[in-house]
Amino acid sequence: MRETIVALLSLGILVIFHELGHFIAGKKLGVYIHEFSIGFGPKLLSKSSGETQFSFRIIPLGGFVRFAGEEGEDKEEDTHIPKERLLYSLTPGKRSLILFAGPLMNLLVATLAFFLVFSFVGFGRPTTEISEVVPGYPAHESGMLAGDRVIQVEDVDVVEWEDMVRVVQTRAGMPTRVIVERDGQELTFTLVPVDSSGTGVIGVRSGVEFARLNIFQGIKEGFKETFYVSAAWITGILGMIVGKVAPEVTGPIGISQILGEAARHGLGSLLYLVGAISANLGLINLLPIPALDGSRLLFAGVEAIRGKPIDPDKESLVHFVGFFLLMIVFLVITYKDILRLIE
């Protein structure tokens, strides 16, 4: 039960920060904001502060910030608001800044989560010492042992485990020289990496040490990890489009289950997964799908190119239909998530 609560809170926090990005950018650019909402459907709780109403709604599948002038300049509730404070009175460039601020906030939250893991919680880092030699693979056949420390592969000095991996992966089927240190002595082995799906493998696993980085290193690695996670997500999406990767989609229930599992494994696992999900959430919202930020950015771009506004009513209709279809997709995915849980 505790893990479920942690998972739901984690998802809620990611939604809040996403919408907070839109909210802050809108405020900075002087747009009047009617409502900041977490969830959709009927309101459960609401409170007004200044000109904005903050609310929590019954369906916690996202949220929204309702800007004045978002649906055009002729809506009755916007008649008392100065024209310069209406969203569609802004230039396409300024509207794009507001739209991009939500996904950007998610990417920054991802970086923060990774930074906390690297600098405060700590993480397992591969060492250059071999922890296991897999029977039947070249390393085992050549006589390498657990406890050996790899110091050189071919002419490449091994400072990190990845140094060895990068060389070995490119040498499938080719004799490869590996130098290790054992009991203070250097030993040289010549082995031939086997081909595993186009990648050279010798059958060894690295040791792991627990480490924490200083704050500056942690910030740097946080940004790098966000980049790597984002690149992996984009590669996966492209792979699904071209048919190289089987489509696999998880909804809020499935994500909550995964977060709950991560919470059981400790704070580090939970924070890392929250970071990965936050980065993915930001990137998903940049897709040019109606009702998502990416689609609105596309409309703003078209407006900038053609030099005149797009009919707000027509754009709103596109986003309404897109939102309706997204809700259907959410329901289907949620149904499949429930079936997986039952099974």
Rosetta blueprint (number, residue, H / E / L):
1 M L
2 R H
3 E H
4 T H
5 I H
6 V H
7 A H
8 L H
9 L H
10 S H
11 L H
12 G H
13 I H
14 L H
15 V H
16 I H
17 F H
18 H H
19 E H
20 L H
21 G H
22 H H
23 F H
24 I H
25 A H
26 G H
27 K H
28 K H
29 L L
30 G L
31 V L
32 Y L
33 I E
34 H E
35 E E
36 F E
37 S E
38 I E
39 G E
40 F E
41 G E
42 P E
43 K E
44 L E
45 L E
46 S E
47 K E
48 S E
49 S E
50 G L
51 E L
52 T E
53 Q E
54 F E
55 S E
56 F E
57 R E
58 I E
59 I E
60 P E
61 L E
62 G E
63 G E
64 F E
65 V E
66 R E
67 F E
68 A L
69 G L
70 E L
71 E L
72 G L
73 E L
74 D L
75 K L
76 E H
77 E H
78 D H
79 T L
80 H L
81 I L
82 P L
83 K H
84 E H
85 R H
86 L L
87 L H
88 Y H
89 S H
90 L L
91 T L
92 P H
93 G H
94 K H
95 R H
96 S H
97 L H
98 I H
99 L H
100 F H
101 A H
102 G H
103 P H
104 L H
105 M H
106 N H
107 L H
108 L H
109 V H
110 A H
111 T H
112 L H
113 A H
114 F H
115 F H
116 L H
117 V H
118 F H
119 S H
120 F H
121 V H
122 G L
123 F E
124 G E
125 R E
126 P E
127 T E
128 T E
129 E E
130 I E
131 S E
132 E E
133 V E
134 V L
135 P L
136 G L
137 Y L
138 P H
139 A H
140 H H
141 E H
142 S H
143 G L
144 M L
145 L L
146 A L
147 G L
148 D L
149 R E
150 V E
151 I E
152 Q E
153 V E
154 E L
155 D L
156 V E
157 D E
158 V L
159 V L
160 E L
161 W H
162 E H
163 D H
164 M H
165 V H
166 R H
167 V H
168 V H
169 Q H
170 T L
171 R L
172 A L
173 G L
174 M L
175 P L
176 T E
177 R E
178 V E
179 I E
180 V E
181 E E
182 R E
183 D L
184 G L
185 Q E
186 E E
187 L E
188 T E
189 F E
190 T E
191 L E
192 V L
193 P L
194 V E
195 D E
196 S E
197 S L
198 G L
199 T E
200 G E
201 V E
202 I L
203 G L
204 V E
205 R E
206 S E
207 G E
208 V E
209 E E
210 F E
211 A E
212 R L
213 L L
214 N L
215 I H
216 F H
217 Q H
218 G H
219 I H
220 K H
221 E H
222 G H
223 F H
224 K H
225 E H
226 T H
227 F H
228 Y H
229 V H
230 S H
231 A H
232 A H
233 W H
234 I H
235 T H
236 G H
237 I H
238 L H
239 G H
240 M H
241 I H
242 V H
243 G L
244 K L
245 V L
246 A L
247 P L
248 E L
249 V L
250 T L
251 G L
252 P H
253 I H
254 G H
255 I H
256 S H
257 Q H
258 I H
259 L H
260 G H
261 E H
262 A H
263 A H
264 R H
265 H L
266 G L
267 L H
268 G H
269 S H
270 L H
271 L H
272 Y H
273 L H
274 V H
275 G H
276 A H
277 I H
278 S H
279 A H
280 N H
281 L H
282 G H
283 L H
284 I H
285 N H
286 L L
287 L L
288 P L
289 I L
290 P L
291 A L
292 L L
293 D H
294 G H
295 S H
296 R H
297 L H
298 L H
299 F H
300 A H
301 G H
302 V H
303 E H
304 A H
305 I H
306 R H
307 G L
308 K L
309 P L
310 I L
311 D L
312 P H
313 D H
314 K H
315 E H
316 S H
317 L H
318 V H
319 H H
320 F H
321 V H
322 G H
323 F H
324 F H
325 L H
326 L H
327 M H
328 I H
329 V H
330 F H
331 L H
332 V H
333 I H
334 T H
335 Y H
336 K H
337 D H
338 I H
339 L H
340 R H
341 L H
342 I H
343 E L
